[in-house]
Amino acid sequence: MTFSDFIFQNLQQFWQLTGFYNATWENFVMLAVGIFFIWLAIKKDFEPMLLVPIGFGILIGNIPFNTTAGLEVGIYEEGSVLNILYDGVARGWYPPLIFLGIGAMTDFSALIANPKLMLIGAAAQFGIFGAYMVALLLGFAPDQAGAIAIIGGADGPTAIFLSSKLAPNLMGAIAVSAYSYMALVPVIQPPLMRLFTTQKERLIKMKPARAVSHNEKIIFPIVGMLLTCFVVPSGIPLLGMLFFGNLLRECGVTTRLAKTASNALTDIVTILLGMTVGASTQASEFLTAETIGIFALGFMAFIIASSSGVLFVKLFNLFLPSSKKINPLIGNAGVSAVPMSARISNNLGLEYDPNNYLLMHAMGPNVAGVIGSAVAAGVLLGFLA
């Protein structure tokens, strides 16, 4: 072999290893999706903490390469760095750490002060079980239907946790769908809230919540954990960590631990979770008719969940005295997108009455939605695992 032949052969081998040689149109579609997610995060400020890591992860996961070359760089290649980082998603141990952080940064006072707001969070879970039945009718296996339905809770970590147990092959589509609808809360929910409420209902002013004592704040996570986990033991990984994080926050003697859980730890896990979820959307695994069906069912579940919360408040108001009526604009906050959906309730309330602040009231059903989606996931896992 001459020197020129040797150089040509090496150049040819190098070319066959490049992304340009191995690219398909599907890769470019997914790269465009990743760039779109990053654009939404930066230009539209749609949940940048979620969409920037996921969007960039989609770019990483869709750089085409020769899978037979033994490069060990792909997220699905055993032993690769990405595969090791993805283990937290595949085995479901990132979500409980996220729930620990959520508990440590969440004030449950609004819910403790007005426990009936828990019912709004429960009503919003209708989206999950409605989507589950529709998914069964469309031919999905029961475990797949359960994993898809949890998208209706608008809770990315819960969706990842449940799909890792019930339908690992669908996890990428389910996770991206759940996080996408979480980020699009400001776009999807306001039209539904306007559709199902009247001008008079939007102007309802709720009485300020009573002050909650320090002892109540300490007792709540302990009693809440015991009650929910005794009812749904399969929800222990999520519910246990949520209430543990809240106890760290409220007990007053573990401030450093609460700060670590709610800041540094949550940020690290969010980066790893978002990036690896995005990277799991390799075109060959992601661009299928099944994925489109998952996104459609997830959208339907989210619509039902958001609408159910608003409509439940309207129904509930029929049985409440005029002085205790609830503004239906907080019904959308029953989904688990904390605190995004509560902010939407507040912003819409201020739009119709600049003096009607609904944020603290909306936080009640919002944190109830976090608990409700974890309970719903535990119920589905208990029946379907």
C-alpha positions in Angstrom: 0.0 0.0 0.0 1.4 3.3 -1.1 1.6 6.3 1.3 -1.1 8.1 -0.7 -3.4 5.1 -0.5 -2.8 4.9 3.2 -3.7 8.6 3.7 -6.8 8.2 1.5 -8.0 5.1 3.4 -7.5 6.9 6.8 -9.4 10.0 5.5 -12.2 7.8 4.2 -12.4 6.0 7.6 -12.4 9.3 9.4 -15.2 10.6 7.1 -17.3 7.6 7.9 -17.0 8.4 11.6 -18.2 12.0 11.3 -21.7 13.2 12.1 -22.1 14.5 8.5 -21.7 11.0 7.1 -24.0 9.3 9.6 -26.7 12.0 9.7 -30.3 11.3 8.7 -33.1 13.8 8.2 -34.5 12.6 11.6 -31.4 13.9 13.3 -31.9 17.4 11.8 -35.5 17.4 12.9 -34.5 16.7 16.5 -31.7 19.2 16.3 -34.3 21.8 15.3 -36.5 20.8 18.2 -33.6 21.2 20.6 -32.8 24.7 19.2 -36.5 25.6 19.5 -36.5 24.6 23.2 -33.5 26.8 23.9 -35.1 29.6 21.9 -38.3 29.3 24.0 -36.3 29.4 27.2 -34.1 32.4 26.3 -36.4 34.6 24.2 -39.8 33.7 25.7 -38.5 33.0 29.3 -40.5 29.7 29.3 -39.0 27.8 32.3 -35.3 28.3 31.3 -34.1 26.1 34.2 -35.8 23.2 32.5 -35.8 24.0 28.8 -32.1 25.0 28.4 -30.8 21.7 29.8 -33.4 19.7 28.0 -32.9 21.6 24.7 -29.1 21.3 24.8 -29.4 17.6 25.8 -31.5 17.1 22.7 -28.6 18.5 20.7 -26.1 16.3 22.4 -28.3 13.2 22.0 -28.8 13.8 18.3 -25.2 14.3 17.1 -25.1 11.3 14.7 -22.2 8.8 15.0 -21.3 5.3 13.8 -22.9 3.1 16.4 -20.7 0.1 15.3 -17.4 1.9 15.8 -17.4 1.2 19.6 -16.9 4.8 20.5 -19.0 4.5 23.7 -20.3 8.1 23.5 -24.1 7.5 23.1 -26.5 7.6 26.0 -27.7 4.1 25.2 -24.2 2.6 25.0 -23.3 0.6 28.1 -20.5 2.2 30.0 -20.5 5.5 28.3 -20.4 8.7 30.4 -23.8 9.7 29.2 -25.2 6.3 30.0 -23.8 6.5 33.5 -25.4 9.9 34.1 -28.6 8.6 32.5 -28.8 5.9 35.2 -30.4 8.4 37.5 -33.3 8.7 35.1 -33.5 5.1 34.0 -33.5 3.8 37.6 -35.6 6.7 38.9 -33.4 8.1 41.6 -33.2 11.7 40.3 -36.9 12.4 40.8 -36.9 11.7 44.6 -33.9 14.1 45.0 -35.9 16.7 43.1 -38.9 16.1 45.4 -36.5 16.6 48.4 -35.6 20.0 47.0 -39.2 20.9 46.3 -40.2 20.1 49.9 -37.3 22.1 51.2 -38.3 25.2 49.2 -42.1 25.0 49.6 -44.2 26.7 52.2 -47.3 24.6 52.9 -48.9 27.3 55.0 -51.6 28.1 52.4 -52.8 24.5 52.4 -52.5 24.1 56.2 -54.6 27.3 56.7 -57.3 26.2 54.3 -57.3 22.3 54.0 -60.3 22.3 51.7 -58.0 23.5 49.0 -56.6 20.0 48.9 -59.8 19.0 47.1 -58.9 21.2 44.2 -55.5 19.5 43.9 -57.3 16.2 44.0 -59.8 17.3 41.3 -57.0 18.2 39.0 -55.8 14.6 39.0 -58.9 13.7 36.9 -56.7 14.5 33.9 -54.4 11.6 34.8 -57.1 9.0 35.1 -59.0 10.3 32.1 -55.9 10.0 29.9 -55.3 6.5 31.3 -58.7 5.3 30.1 -58.2 6.9 26.7 -54.8 5.4 26.3 -56.2 2.0 27.0 -58.9 2.5 24.4 -56.2 3.5 21.9 -54.5 0.1 22.4 -51.6 1.0 24.8 -50.8 -1.7 27.3 -52.0 -0.9 30.9 -48.5 -0.1 32.2 -47.8 2.1 29.2 -51.1 3.8 29.6 -50.4 4.6 33.2 -47.0 6.0 32.4 -48.4 8.2 29.7 -51.4 9.4 31.8 -49.2 10.9 34.5 -48.2 13.6 32.1 -51.6 15.2 33.1 -50.1 16.1 36.5 -47.7 18.5 34.8 -45.0 17.0 37.0 -41.8 16.1 35.2 -40.0 14.3 38.0 -43.1 12.2 38.8 -43.5 11.3 35.1 -39.9 10.2 34.9 -40.2 8.2 38.1 -43.3 6.3 37.0 -42.3 5.7 33.4 -38.9 4.3 34.6 -40.9 1.7 36.5 -43.8 1.0 34.1 -42.6 1.8 30.5 -38.8 2.5 30.3 -39.0 2.3 26.5 -41.3 5.3 26.4 -39.5 7.4 29.1 -37.9 9.9 26.7 -41.1 10.8 25.0 -43.0 10.9 28.3 -40.4 13.0 30.1 -40.0 15.6 27.2 -43.8 15.8 26.9 -44.3 16.4 30.6 -41.6 19.1 30.8 -42.8 20.7 27.6 -46.3 21.1 29.0 -44.9 22.4 32.3 -43.0 25.0 30.4 -46.1 25.9 28.4 -48.4 26.5 31.4 -48.4 30.3 30.7 -49.7 29.6 27.2 -52.1 26.7 27.7 -53.9 27.6 31.0 -55.1 31.2 30.6 -57.5 30.5 27.7 -59.0 27.6 29.6 -59.4 29.8 32.7 -61.2 32.5 30.7 -63.3 30.0 28.9 -64.7 28.3 32.1 -65.2 31.4 34.3 -67.5 34.4 34.2 -66.5 38.0 34.8 -68.3 37.9 38.2 -66.4 34.8 39.2 -63.0 36.3 38.3 -63.6 39.2 40.6 -64.3 37.1 43.7 -62.1 38.2 46.6 -61.0 35.6 49.1 -60.4 36.4 52.7 -56.8 36.4 53.9 -55.7 33.0 55.2 -55.3 32.6 58.9 -51.8 32.6 60.4 -50.3 29.1 60.7 -48.3 28.3 63.8 -44.7 26.9 63.8 -45.9 23.7 65.5 -48.5 23.2 62.7 -45.8 23.6 60.1 -43.7 20.9 61.9 -46.5 18.5 62.4 -47.8 18.8 58.8 -44.9 17.0 57.0 -44.8 14.2 59.6 -48.6 13.6 59.6 -48.8 14.1 55.8 -46.1 11.5 55.1 -47.6 9.0 57.4 -51.2 9.4 56.0 -50.2 9.4 52.3 -47.6 6.6 52.5 -49.9 4.4 54.6 -52.5 4.8 51.9 -50.1 4.5 49.0 -46.9 2.8 50.1 -45.7 2.7 46.5 -45.4 6.5 46.6 -42.8 6.4 49.5 -39.8 7.4 47.3 -41.5 10.6 46.2 -43.8 11.5 49.1 -41.3 10.5 51.7 -38.6 12.8 50.2 -41.1 15.6 49.6 -42.2 15.7 53.3 -38.7 15.1 54.5 -37.5 18.2 52.6 -40.3 20.2 54.1 -39.5 19.1 57.6 -35.9 20.2 57.1 -37.3 23.6 56.1 -39.8 24.0 59.0 -38.2 22.4 62.0 -35.8 25.3 62.5 -32.7 23.3 63.4 -31.6 22.1 60.0 -31.4 25.3 58.1 -28.1 24.4 56.4 -29.5 21.1 55.2 -32.7 22.8 53.9 -30.6 25.4 52.0 -28.4 22.7 50.5 -31.5 20.6 49.4 -33.4 23.5 48.0 -30.4 25.2 46.2 -27.2 23.4 45.4 -28.5 19.8 45.4 -31.7 20.7 43.4 -29.7 22.7 40.9 -27.2 19.9 40.3 -29.9 17.2 39.9 -31.9 19.5 37.6 -28.9 20.0 35.3 -28.2 16.3 35.1 -31.8 15.3 34.8 -32.7 17.9 32.1 -29.6 17.2 30.0 -29.9 13.4 30.1 -33.6 13.5 29.5 -32.9 15.6 26.4 -30.1 13.4 25.3 -32.4 10.3 25.5 -34.4 11.7 22.6 -32.2 10.1 19.9 -34.0 10.4 16.6 -34.0 6.6 16.1 -35.8 6.1 19.5 -37.9 9.2 19.5 -39.4 10.0 16.1 -42.1 7.4 15.9 -45.9 7.5 15.6 -46.1 6.3 19.2 -44.3 9.4 20.3 -46.8 11.6 18.5 -49.6 9.7 20.2 -47.9 10.2 23.6 -47.7 14.0 23.1 -51.3 14.1 22.0 -52.5 12.1 25.0 -50.3 14.2 27.3 -51.8 17.4 25.9 -55.3 16.0 26.4 -54.5 15.0 30.0 -53.1 18.4 30.8 -56.2 20.2 29.4 -58.5 17.9 31.4 -56.4 18.5 34.6 -56.4 22.2 34.2 -60.1 22.4 33.4 -61.1 20.0 36.1 -59.6 22.2 38.8 -61.4 25.3 37.6 -64.8 23.5 37.1 -64.5 21.8 40.5 -64.2 25.2 42.2 -67.3 26.4 40.4 -69.1 23.3 41.6 -67.8 23.6 45.1 -68.9 27.2 45.3 -72.5 26.1 44.9 -72.3 24.7 48.4 -70.3 27.5 50.1 -71.8 30.7 51.6 -71.1 33.9 49.7 -68.5 35.0 52.2 -66.4 31.9 51.7 -66.6 31.4 48.0 -63.4 30.5 46.2 -62.2 32.3 43.1 -62.2 29.7 40.3 -59.1 31.3 38.8 -57.1 29.3 41.4 -58.5 26.0 40.1 -55.9 25.8 37.4 -53.2 25.7 40.2 -54.3 22.1 41.1 -51.8 20.8 38.6 -48.3 20.1 40.0 -46.4 22.9 38.1 -45.1 24.8 41.2 -45.2 27.7 41.4 -45.9 28.5 37.7 -49.6 27.7 37.7 -50.1 29.7 41.0 -48.5 32.7 39.3 -50.8 32.4 36.4 -53.8 32.4 38.8 -52.4 35.6 40.4 -51.6 37.3 37.1 -55.0 36.7 35.7 -56.7 37.8 38.9 -54.8 41.1 38.8 -55.7 41.5 35.1 -59.4 41.8 36.0 -58.9 43.5 39.4 -55.5 45.2 40.2 -56.2 44.7 43.9 -57.1 41.0 43.8 -54.0 39.1 44.8 -54.6 35.4 44.5 -51.0 34.0 44.8 -51.1 32.8 48.4 -54.6 31.3 47.9 -53.4 29.6 44.7 -50.4 28.1 46.4 -52.8 25.9 48.4 -54.1 23.8 45.5 -50.7 24.1 43.8 -48.8 22.3 46.6 -51.8 20.0 47.0 -51.3 19.1 43.3 -47.7 18.1 44.0 -48.9 15.7 46.7 -51.8 14.6 44.5 -49.7 13.7 41.5 -47.3 11.7 43.6 -50.2 9.9 45.2 -51.7 9.2 41.7 -48.3 7.9 40.6 -48.2 5.6 43.7 -51.7 4.3 42.9 -50.8 3.5 39.3 -47.5 2.0 40.3 -49.3 -0.2 42.9 -51.8 -1.5 40.5 -49.7 -1.8 37.4 -46.1 -2.7 38.5 
